[in-house]
């Protein structure tokens, strides 16, 4: 559990800058943004699966997100894939965070960074 943010994800090992941390897949497409979406086109947003959806926001994030442009078919639907990588050193036990403002052109829940 994260101090003031509810649930969160925590590193099970140390990571160096550039290390692959985890991958996630798109669970569904949305026409409007929400606090857990990633913008993938002007009017299309993706909601990710667990556990990625539990990564909290930070203005001093330690992971970055990248749309890999890879897709796979699941129940006749194309599913997008997102990778999270370390953008600064991460210590074992440290909470994984990313800057939500980096994933939406206009964020649904404003943050003051």
One Martini backbone bead per residue (centre of mass of N, CA, C, O) as a GRO file, in nm:
protein
  113
    1UNK     BB    1   0.096   0.036   0.023
    2UNK     BB    2   0.058   0.360  -0.023
    3UNK     BB    3   0.066   0.619   0.170
    4UNK     BB    4  -0.159   0.834  -0.010
    5UNK     BB    5  -0.257   0.636  -0.283
    6UNK     BB    6  -0.291   0.353  -0.201
    7UNK     BB    7  -0.225   0.162  -0.427
    8UNK     BB    8   0.077  -0.020  -0.540
    9UNK     BB    9   0.406  -0.047  -0.678
   10UNK     BB   10   0.698  -0.261  -0.621
   11UNK     BB   11   1.016  -0.331  -0.621
   12UNK     BB   12   1.195  -0.652  -0.643
   13UNK     BB   13   1.436  -0.480  -0.762
   14UNK     BB   14   1.693  -0.349  -0.913
   15UNK     BB   15   1.732  -0.050  -1.126
   16UNK     BB   16   1.839   0.082  -1.417
   17UNK     BB   17   1.879   0.283  -1.653
   18UNK     BB   18   1.668   0.132  -1.910
   19UNK     BB   19   1.527  -0.079  -1.773
   20UNK     BB   20   1.317  -0.328  -1.776
   21UNK     BB   21   1.014  -0.374  -1.584
   22UNK     BB   22   0.737  -0.380  -1.769
   23UNK     BB   23   0.424  -0.498  -1.891
   24UNK     BB   24   0.132  -0.406  -2.092
   25UNK     BB   25  -0.220  -0.409  -2.159
   26UNK     BB   26  -0.495  -0.350  -2.335
   27UNK     BB   27  -0.830  -0.369  -2.230
   28UNK     BB   28  -0.941  -0.083  -2.343
   29UNK     BB   29  -1.126   0.143  -2.523
   30UNK     BB   30  -1.154   0.505  -2.530
   31UNK     BB   31  -1.307   0.825  -2.593
   32UNK     BB   32  -1.223   0.898  -2.300
   33UNK     BB   33  -1.071   1.014  -2.041
   34UNK     BB   34  -0.886   0.902  -1.749
   35UNK     BB   35  -0.697   0.827  -1.463
   36UNK     BB   36  -0.602   0.539  -1.643
   37UNK     BB   37  -0.512   0.662  -1.910
   38UNK     BB   38  -0.389   0.634  -2.254
   39UNK     BB   39  -0.289   0.810  -2.520
   40UNK     BB   40  -0.318   0.694  -2.883
   41UNK     BB   41  -0.510   0.927  -2.979
   42UNK     BB   42  -0.699   1.191  -3.010
   43UNK     BB   43  -0.983   0.983  -2.952
   44UNK     BB   44  -0.785   0.771  -2.792
   45UNK     BB   45  -0.797   0.543  -2.515
   46UNK     BB   46  -0.616   0.348  -2.273
   47UNK     BB   47  -0.670   0.067  -2.067
   48UNK     BB   48  -0.502  -0.101  -1.837
   49UNK     BB   49  -0.377  -0.354  -1.674
   50UNK     BB   50  -0.286  -0.571  -1.451
   51UNK     BB   51  -0.072  -0.385  -1.255
   52UNK     BB   52  -0.038  -0.103  -1.404
   53UNK     BB   53  -0.290   0.056  -1.283
   54UNK     BB   54  -0.116   0.087  -0.994
   55UNK     BB   55   0.052   0.308  -1.099
   56UNK     BB   56   0.162   0.594  -0.980
   57UNK     BB   57   0.193   0.923  -0.948
   58UNK     BB   58   0.476   1.144  -1.046
   59UNK     BB   59   0.694   1.417  -1.079
   60UNK     BB   60   0.927   1.187  -0.983
   61UNK     BB   61   0.970   0.961  -1.173
   62UNK     BB   62   1.096   0.607  -1.247
   63UNK     BB   63   0.900   0.565  -1.494
   64UNK     BB   64   0.835   0.485  -1.829
   65UNK     BB   65   0.626   0.506  -2.118
   66UNK     BB   66   0.561   0.271  -2.401
   67UNK     BB   67   0.446   0.237  -2.713
   68UNK     BB   68   0.519  -0.045  -2.911
   69UNK     BB   69   0.316  -0.111  -3.158
   70UNK     BB   70   0.212  -0.369  -3.049
   71UNK     BB   71   0.012  -0.655  -3.137
   72UNK     BB   72  -0.266  -0.865  -3.043
   73UNK     BB   73  -0.486  -1.132  -3.045
   74UNK     BB   74  -0.814  -1.107  -2.868
   75UNK     BB   75  -1.110  -1.189  -2.938
   76UNK     BB   76  -1.090  -1.026  -3.216
   77UNK     BB   77  -0.870  -0.822  -3.085
   78UNK     BB   78  -0.670  -0.555  -3.066
   79UNK     BB   79  -0.376  -0.541  -2.858
   80UNK     BB   80  -0.200  -0.337  -2.675
   81UNK     BB   81   0.144  -0.239  -2.588
   82UNK     BB   82   0.325  -0.167  -2.281
   83UNK     BB   83   0.623  -0.012  -2.158
   84UNK     BB   84   0.835  -0.021  -1.871
   85UNK     BB   85   1.099   0.207  -1.770
   86UNK     BB   86   1.383   0.319  -1.642
   87UNK     BB   87   1.470   0.680  -1.559
   88UNK     BB   88   1.590   0.576  -1.291
   89UNK     BB   89   1.703   0.466  -1.023
   90UNK     BB   90   1.593   0.156  -0.857
   91UNK     BB   91   1.494   0.031  -0.560
   92UNK     BB   92   1.431  -0.201  -0.363
   93UNK     BB   93   1.091  -0.119  -0.258
   94UNK     BB   94   1.022   0.090  -0.450
   95UNK     BB   95   0.807   0.289  -0.587
   96UNK     BB   96   0.622   0.289  -0.872
   97UNK     BB   97   0.639   0.567  -1.109
   98UNK     BB   98   0.444   0.801  -1.311
   99UNK     BB   99   0.375   1.053  -1.550
  100UNK     BB  100   0.061   1.120  -1.653
  101UNK     BB  101   0.122   1.379  -1.835
  102UNK     BB  102   0.282   1.190  -2.057
  103UNK     BB  103  -0.015   1.036  -2.167
  104UNK     BB  104  -0.171   1.320  -2.202
  105UNK     BB  105  -0.274   1.608  -2.349
  106UNK     BB  106  -0.525   1.598  -2.143
  107UNK     BB  107  -0.588   1.586  -1.821
  108UNK     BB  108  -0.831   1.473  -1.591
  109UNK     BB  109  -0.616   1.498  -1.347
  110UNK     BB  110  -0.472   1.742  -1.197
  111UNK     BB  111  -0.131   1.849  -1.165
  112UNK     BB  112   0.141   1.984  -0.958
  113UNK     BB  113   0.479   2.016  -1.087
   0.00000   0.00000   0.00000
